Amino acid sequence: MKATLVTKILMLLLVASLAACIPSPEDLETTPVKVQTPKGEVTCQLYRQDRVTWDRAINFPATKMSVPEADAYCRQEGQRRLK
């Protein structure tokens, strides 16, 4: 019984220490960039240089475009910079 408790504690410590190593998106933020679109200026928060998964709009003309559309412009800008 004691070995099982010790094993559980060691596993818990291992999982906790691994979780502390996983970066959050905030750790990978770049300086926001502004992108000119046909519907107005979109401010994008880009993250990793080699991926565009997290890239998103943080400011855009809300009366002219939706959040998914603004985010798409940001991912396009991330792709452009990737190439």
The first five atom37 places (N, CA, C, CB, O) and aatype in JSON, in Angstrom:
{
  "aatype": [12, 11, 0, 16, 10, 19, 16, 11, 9, 10, 12, 10, 10, 10, 19, 0, 15, 10, 0, 0, 4, 9, 14, 15, 14, 6, 3, 10, 6, 16, 16, 14, 19, 11, 19, 5, 16, 14, 11, 7, 6, 19, 16, 4, 5, 10, 18, 1, 5, 3, 1, 19, 16, 17, 3, 1, 0, 9, 2, 13, 14, 0, 16, 11, 12, 15, 19, 14, 6, 0, 3, 0, 18, 4, 1, 5, 6, 7, 5, 1, 1, 10, 11],
  "atom_mask": [
    [1, 1, 1, 1, 1],
    [1, 1, 1, 1, 1],
    [1, 1, 1, 1, 1],
    [1, 1, 1, 1, 1],
    [1, 1, 1, 1, 1],
    [1, 1, 1, 1, 1],
    [1, 1, 1, 1, 1],
    [1, 1, 1, 1, 1],
    [1, 1, 1, 1, 1],
    [1, 1, 1, 1, 1],
    [1, 1, 1, 1, 1],
    [1, 1, 1, 1, 1],
    [1, 1, 1, 1, 1],
    [1, 1, 1, 1, 1],
    [1, 1, 1, 1, 1],
    [1, 1, 1, 1, 1],
    [1, 1, 1, 1, 1],
    [1, 1, 1, 1, 1],
    [1, 1, 1, 1, 1],
    [1, 1, 1, 1, 1],
    [1, 1, 1, 1, 1],
    [1, 1, 1, 1, 1],
    [1, 1, 1, 1, 1],
    [1, 1, 1, 1, 1],
    [1, 1, 1, 1, 1],
    [1, 1, 1, 1, 1],
    [1, 1, 1, 1, 1],
    [1, 1, 1, 1, 1],
    [1, 1, 1, 1, 1],
    [1, 1, 1, 1, 1],
    [1, 1, 1, 1, 1],
    [1, 1, 1, 1, 1],
    [1, 1, 1, 1, 1],
    [1, 1, 1, 1, 1],
    [1, 1, 1, 1, 1],
    [1, 1, 1, 1, 1],
    [1, 1, 1, 1, 1],
    [1, 1, 1, 1, 1],
    [1, 1, 1, 1, 1],
    [1, 1, 1, 0, 1],
    [1, 1, 1, 1, 1],
    [1, 1, 1, 1, 1],
    [1, 1, 1, 1, 1],
    [1, 1, 1, 1, 1],
    [1, 1, 1, 1, 1],
    [1, 1, 1, 1, 1],
    [1, 1, 1, 1, 1],
    [1, 1, 1, 1, 1],
    [1, 1, 1, 1, 1],
    [1, 1, 1, 1, 1],
    [1, 1, 1, 1, 1],
    [1, 1, 1, 1, 1],
    [1, 1, 1, 1, 1],
    [1, 1, 1, 1, 1],
    [1, 1, 1, 1, 1],
    [1, 1, 1, 1, 1],
    [1, 1, 1, 1, 1],
    [1, 1, 1, 1, 1],
    [1, 1, 1, 1, 1],
    [1, 1, 1, 1, 1],
    [1, 1, 1, 1, 1],
    [1, 1, 1, 1, 1],
    [1, 1, 1, 1, 1],
    [1, 1, 1, 1, 1],
    [1, 1, 1, 1, 1],
    [1, 1, 1, 1, 1],
    [1, 1, 1, 1, 1],
    [1, 1, 1, 1, 1],
    [1, 1, 1, 1, 1],
    [1, 1, 1, 1, 1],
    [1, 1, 1, 1, 1],
    [1, 1, 1, 1, 1],
    [1, 1, 1, 1, 1],
    [1, 1, 1, 1, 1],
    [1, 1, 1, 1, 1],
    [1, 1, 1, 1, 1],
    [1, 1, 1, 1, 1],
    [1, 1, 1, 0, 1],
    [1, 1, 1, 1, 1],
    [1, 1, 1, 1, 1],
    [1, 1, 1, 1, 1],
    [1, 1, 1, 1, 1],
    [1, 1, 1, 1, 1]
  ],
  "atom_positions": [
    [[0.83, -1.19, 0.0], [0.0, 0.0, 0.0], [0.87, 1.25, 0.0], [-0.94, 0.0, 1.21], [0.57, 2.22, -0.7]],
    [[1.96, 1.22, 0.8], [2.83, 2.38, 0.88], [3.51, 2.68, -0.45], [3.87, 2.16, 1.96], [3.66, 3.84, -0.82]],
    [[3.92, 1.63, -1.17], [4.57, 1.82, -2.47], [3.61, 2.48, -3.45], [5.07, 0.47, -3.03], [4.04, 3.29, -4.27]],
    [[2.35, 2.14, -3.38], [1.36, 2.74, -4.27], [1.21, 4.23, -3.98], [0.02, 2.04, -4.13], [1.11, 5.03, -4.91]],
    [[1.19, 4.6, -2.73], [1.07, 6.01, -2.36], [2.3, 6.79, -2.82], [0.88, 6.15, -0.84], [2.17, 7.9, -3.35]],
    [[3.47, 6.23, -2.62], [4.71, 6.86, -3.06], [4.72, 7.01, -4.58], [5.94, 6.05, -2.59], [5.12, 8.04, -5.11]],
    [[4.28, 5.98, -5.27], [4.21, 6.02, -6.73], [3.25, 7.12, -7.19], [3.77, 4.66, -7.29], [3.56, 7.85, -8.13]],
    [[2.12, 7.23, -6.55], [1.14, 8.26, -6.92], [1.71, 9.65, -6.67], [-0.16, 8.07, -6.12], [1.51, 10.55, -7.49]],
    [[2.4, 9.84, -5.58], [2.99, 11.15, -5.28], [4.06, 11.49, -6.31], [3.6, 11.16, -3.85], [4.12, 12.63, -6.78]],
    [[4.9, 10.53, -6.67], [5.93, 10.77, -7.68], [5.33, 11.1, -9.03], [6.85, 9.56, -7.8], [5.83, 11.97, -9.74]],
    [[4.27, 10.41, -9.4], [3.59, 10.69, -10.67], [2.98, 12.09, -10.67], [2.5, 9.65, -10.94], [3.06, 12.81, -11.66]],
    [[2.38, 12.46, -9.55], [1.8, 13.79, -9.43], [2.88, 14.87, -9.57], [1.07, 13.94, -8.08], [2.68, 15.87, -10.25]],
    [[4.0, 14.66, -8.93], [5.12, 15.61, -9.04], [5.65, 15.67, -10.47], [6.25, 15.22, -8.08], [5.97, 16.76, -10.95]],
    [[5.74, 14.56, -11.15], [6.19, 14.52, -12.53], [5.25, 15.29, -13.44], [6.33, 13.09, -13.01], [5.69, 16.1, -14.26]],
    [[3.96, 15.05, -13.3], [2.96, 15.76, -14.12], [2.99, 17.26, -13.84], [1.55, 15.19, -13.85], [2.93, 18.06, -14.77]],
    [[3.09, 17.64, -12.58], [3.12, 19.06, -12.22], [4.36, 19.74, -12.79], [3.08, 19.23, -10.7], [4.28, 20.87, -13.27]],
    [[5.5, 19.08, -12.74], [6.72, 19.71, -13.25], [6.69, 19.78, -14.78], [7.96, 18.94, -12.78], [7.22, 20.74, -15.34]],
    [[6.1, 18.81, -15.45], [5.98, 18.88, -16.9], [5.01, 19.99, -17.32], [5.51, 17.54, -17.47], [5.26, 20.69, -18.29]],
    [[3.93, 20.15, -16.6], [2.95, 21.2, -16.91], [3.57, 22.58, -16.78], [1.73, 21.08, -16.0], [3.21, 23.5, -17.51]],
    [[4.49, 22.73, -15.86], [5.15, 24.03, -15.67], [6.06, 24.37, -16.84], [5.94, 24.03, -14.37], [6.4, 25.54, -17.02]],
    [[6.46, 23.39, -17.63], [7.38, 23.6, -18.75], [6.66, 23.97, -20.04], [8.21, 22.36, -18.97], [7.29, 24.45, -20.98]],
    [[5.36, 23.76, -20.1], [4.61, 24.04, -21.32], [4.37, 25.54, -21.43], [3.25, 23.26, -21.33], [3.78, 26.14, -20.53]],
    [[4.84, 26.17, -22.53], [4.66, 27.62, -22.65], [3.2, 27.98, -22.94], [5.57, 28.17, -23.76], [2.47, 27.21, -23.57]],
    [[2.8, 29.13, -22.48], [1.48, 29.64, -22.83], [1.65, 30.58, -24.02], [0.81, 30.38, -21.6], [2.77, 31.03, -24.29]],
    [[0.59, 30.87, -24.73], [0.72, 31.78, -25.88], [1.35, 33.12, -25.5], [-0.64, 32.01, -26.5], [2.08, 33.71, -26.29]],
    [[1.07, 33.61, -24.29], [1.61, 34.9, -23.86], [3.14, 34.9, -23.83], [1.06, 35.28, -22.49], [3.77, 35.94, -24.01]],
    [[3.73, 33.73, -23.59], [5.19, 33.63, -23.56], [5.81, 33.79, -24.94], [5.61, 32.3, -22.96], [7.01, 34.06, -25.06]],
    [[5.01, 33.63, -25.99], [5.52, 33.64, -27.35], [5.04, 34.83, -28.16], [5.13, 32.36, -28.05], [5.26, 34.87, -29.37]],
    [[4.38, 35.8, -27.54], [3.85, 36.96, -28.26], [4.96, 37.8, -28.87], [3.01, 37.82, -27.33], [6.03, 37.99, -28.29]],
    [[4.68, 38.29, -30.07], [5.57, 39.27, -30.71], [4.94, 40.64, -30.55], [5.81, 38.92, -32.23], [3.83, 40.77, -30.02]],
    [[5.62, 41.66, -30.99], [5.04, 43.0, -31.0], [3.87, 42.99, -31.98], [6.11, 44.09, -31.4], [4.02, 42.5, -33.1]],
    [[2.7, 43.51, -31.6], [1.56, 43.52, -32.51], [1.89, 44.24, -33.82], [0.35, 44.19, -31.85], [2.66, 45.2, -33.84]],
    [[1.3, 43.76, -34.9], [1.51, 44.36, -36.22], [0.18, 44.83, -36.78], [2.19, 43.35, -37.19], [-0.87, 44.28, -36.45]],
    [[0.23, 45.84, -37.62], [-0.97, 46.37, -38.26], [-0.98, 45.92, -39.71], [-1.02, 47.93, -38.16], [0.03, 46.0, -40.42]],
    [[-2.15, 45.44, -40.15], [-2.33, 44.95, -41.5], [-3.43, 45.77, -42.16], [-2.67, 43.42, -41.52], [-4.51, 45.92, -41.6]],
    [[-3.15, 46.3, -43.33], [-4.16, 47.04, -44.08], [-4.99, 46.06, -44.9], [-3.5, 48.12, -44.99], [-4.44, 45.24, -45.64]],
    [[-6.31, 46.13, -44.76], [-7.22, 45.26, -45.52], [-8.19, 46.15, -46.28], [-7.99, 44.27, -44.57], [-8.28, 47.35, -46.01]],
    [[-8.92, 45.58, -47.24], [-9.92, 46.38, -47.96], [-11.0, 46.97, -47.05], [-10.58, 45.53, -49.02], [-11.63, 47.96, -47.4]],
    [[-11.21, 46.38, -45.87], [-12.25, 46.85, -44.95], [-11.69, 47.68, -43.81], [-13.0, 45.67, -44.4], [-12.44, 48.08, -42.92]],
    [[-10.4, 47.95, -43.82], [-9.81, 48.76, -42.75], [-8.6, 48.08, -42.13], [0.0, 0.0, 0.0], [-8.21, 46.97, -42.51]],
    [[-8.02, 48.76, -41.14], [-6.81, 48.28, -40.49], [-7.12, 47.23, -39.42], [-6.05, 49.45, -39.88], [-8.04, 47.4, -38.61]],
    [[-6.35, 46.15, -39.42], [-6.47, 45.09, -38.42], [-5.15, 45.02, -37.66], [-6.83, 43.71, -39.08], [-4.09, 44.95, -38.27]],
    [[-5.22, 45.05, -36.33], [-4.03, 44.87, -35.51], [-3.97, 43.4, -35.12], [-4.04, 45.81, -34.23], [-4.92, 42.85, -34.56]],
    [[-2.83, 42.78, -35.42], [-2.68, 41.34, -35.2], [-1.67, 41.06, -34.1], [-2.25, 40.65, -36.49], [-0.63, 41.71, -33.99]],
    [[-2.0, 40.06, -33.3], [-1.03, 39.53, -32.35], [-0.51, 38.24, -32.95], [-1.67, 39.29, -30.92], [-1.23, 37.25, -33.04]],
    [[0.75, 38.27, -33.36], [1.39, 37.09, -33.92], [2.19, 36.41, -32.82], [2.3, 37.46, -35.14], [2.58, 37.05, -31.85]],
    [[2.41, 35.14, -32.97], [3.11, 34.37, -31.95], [4.37, 33.75, -32.55], [2.2, 33.28, -31.35], [5.3, 34.48, -32.9]],
    [[4.42, 32.47, -32.68], [5.62, 31.81, -33.17], [5.88, 32.12, -34.63], [5.52, 30.3, -32.97], [4.95, 32.27, -35.42]],
    [[7.16, 32.23, -34.99], [7.53, 32.52, -36.37], [7.27, 31.32, -37.29], [9.0, 32.91, -36.44], [7.07, 31.51, -38.49]],
    [[7.27, 30.11, -36.75], [7.13, 28.92, -37.58], [5.71, 28.34, -37.59], [8.09, 27.88, -37.11], [5.48, 27.3, -38.21]],
    [[4.75, 29.0, -36.92], [3.37, 28.54, -36.9], [2.43, 29.74, -36.87], [3.11, 27.62, -35.68], [2.79, 30.82, -36.38]],
    [[1.23, 29.54, -37.4], [0.26, 30.64, -37.39], [-1.02, 30.26, -36.64], [-0.08, 31.06, -38.82], [-2.01, 30.99, -36.69]],
    [[-1.01, 29.13, -35.97], [-2.2, 28.6, -35.31], [-2.8, 29.57, -34.31], [-1.87, 27.3, -34.62], [-4.02, 29.73, -34.25]],
    [[-1.95, 30.24, -33.52], [-2.45, 31.14, -32.47], [-2.63, 32.57, -32.95], [-1.5, 31.12, -31.3], [-3.22, 33.37, -32.23]],
    [[-2.16, 32.93, -34.13], [-2.25, 34.32, -34.61], [-3.71, 34.76, -34.62], [-1.63, 34.46, -36.03], [-4.59, 34.02, -35.05]],
    [[-3.94, 36.0, -34.12], [-5.33, 36.47, -34.0], [-5.37, 37.99, -34.06], [-5.97, 35.96, -32.7], [-4.37, 38.67, -33.87]],
    [[-6.57, 38.49, -34.32], [-6.79, 39.93, -34.35], [-7.06, 40.43, -32.93], [-7.96, 40.3, -35.29], [-7.81, 39.81, -32.18]],
    [[-6.42, 41.55, -32.58], [-6.7, 42.15, -31.27], [-7.42, 43.49, -31.42], [-5.4, 42.34, -30.48], [-7.9, 44.06, -30.44]],
    [[-7.49, 43.99, -32.66], [-8.24, 45.21, -32.93], [-8.59, 45.23, -34.42], [-7.43, 46.5, -32.52], [-7.74, 44.94, -35.27]],
    [[-9.83, 45.57, -34.73], [-10.28, 45.6, -36.12], [-11.57, 46.39, -36.2], [-10.48, 44.16, -36.68], [-12.23, 46.61, -35.19]],
    [[-11.94, 46.85, -37.42], [-13.2, 47.6, -37.56], [-14.41, 46.66, -37.42], [-13.24, 48.34, -38.92], [-14.83, 46.04, -38.4]],
    [[-14.94, 46.57, -36.23], [-16.0, 45.6, -35.92], [-17.28, 45.83, -36.72], [-16.32, 45.65, -34.45], [-18.06, 44.9, -36.92]],
    [[-17.5, 47.03, -37.18], [-18.72, 47.29, -37.95], [-18.57, 46.8, -39.39], [-19.07, 48.78, -37.93], [-19.56, 46.72, -40.12]],
    [[-17.34, 46.49, -39.81], [-17.1, 46.1, -41.2], [-16.7, 44.64, -41.38], [-16.04, 46.96, -41.79], [-16.77, 44.11, -42.49]],
    [[-16.27, 43.98, -40.29], [-15.85, 42.57, -40.42], [-16.09, 41.82, -39.12], [-14.37, 42.48, -40.82], [-16.22, 42.42, -38.05]],
    [[-16.13, 40.51, -39.25], [-16.36, 39.64, -38.08], [-15.02, 39.24, -37.47], [-17.17, 38.38, -38.49], [-13.96, 39.45, -38.06]],
    [[-15.08, 38.66, -36.28], [-13.87, 38.17, -35.61], [-13.17, 37.1, -36.46], [-14.21, 37.61, -34.22], [-11.96, 37.19, -36.65]],
    [[-13.9, 36.09, -36.98], [-13.22, 35.09, -37.8], [-12.54, 35.69, -39.03], [-14.2, 34.03, -38.23], [-11.46, 35.25, -39.43]],
    [[-13.18, 36.68, -39.64], [-12.59, 37.33, -40.81], [-11.32, 38.09, -40.43], [-13.6, 38.29, -41.47], [-10.31, 38.01, -41.13]],
    [[-11.36, 38.82, -39.33], [-10.17, 39.56, -38.87], [-9.05, 38.59, -38.5], [-10.53, 40.45, -37.65], [-7.89, 38.83, -38.83]],
    [[-9.4, 37.5, -37.81], [-8.4, 36.49, -37.47], [-7.77, 35.88, -38.72], [-9.03, 35.39, -36.61], [-6.58, 35.58, -38.74]],
    [[-8.58, 35.69, -39.76], [-8.07, 35.12, -41.01], [-7.02, 36.05, -41.63], [-9.23, 34.89, -42.02], [-6.01, 35.58, -42.16]],
    [[-7.25, 37.35, -41.58], [-6.24, 38.3, -42.09], [-4.94, 38.17, -41.29], [-6.77, 39.76, -42.01], [-3.85, 38.27, -41.85]],
    [[-5.05, 37.94, -40.0], [-3.85, 37.79, -39.17], [-3.1, 36.51, -39.48], [-4.22, 37.83, -37.68], [-1.87, 36.48, -39.53]],
    [[-3.85, 35.43, -39.7], [-3.19, 34.19, -40.07], [-2.53, 34.31, -41.45], [-4.19, 33.02, -40.05], [-1.46, 33.74, -41.68]],
    [[-3.17, 35.05, -42.35], [-2.55, 35.3, -43.67], [-1.25, 36.07, -43.5], [-3.52, 36.09, -44.59], [-0.26, 35.77, -44.17]],
    [[-1.24, 37.06, -42.62], [-0.01, 37.82, -42.38], [1.06, 36.93, -41.76], [-0.29, 39.03, -41.46], [2.23, 37.03, -42.12]],
    [[0.67, 36.05, -40.85], [1.62, 35.09, -40.28], [2.19, 34.18, -41.36], [0.0, 0.0, 0.0], [3.39, 33.9, -41.36]],
    [[1.35, 33.72, -42.27], [1.81, 32.88, -43.38], [2.77, 33.66, -44.28], [0.62, 32.36, -44.2], [3.79, 33.13, -44.71]],
    [[2.42, 34.91, -44.56], [3.29, 35.74, -45.41], [4.67, 35.87, -44.79], [2.67, 37.13, -45.63], [5.68, 35.76, -45.49]],
    [[4.72, 36.1, -43.5], [6.01, 36.26, -42.81], [6.76, 34.92, -42.7], [5.8, 36.85, -41.4], [7.98, 34.89, -42.63]],
    [[6.01, 33.84, -42.69], [6.62, 32.51, -42.62], [7.41, 32.21, -43.88], [5.54, 31.44, -42.41], [8.46, 31.56, -43.83]],
    [[6.9, 32.67, -45.01], [7.56, 32.41, -46.3], [8.66, 33.36, -46.55], [6.6, 32.47, -47.44], [9.32, 33.28, -47.58]]
  ]
}
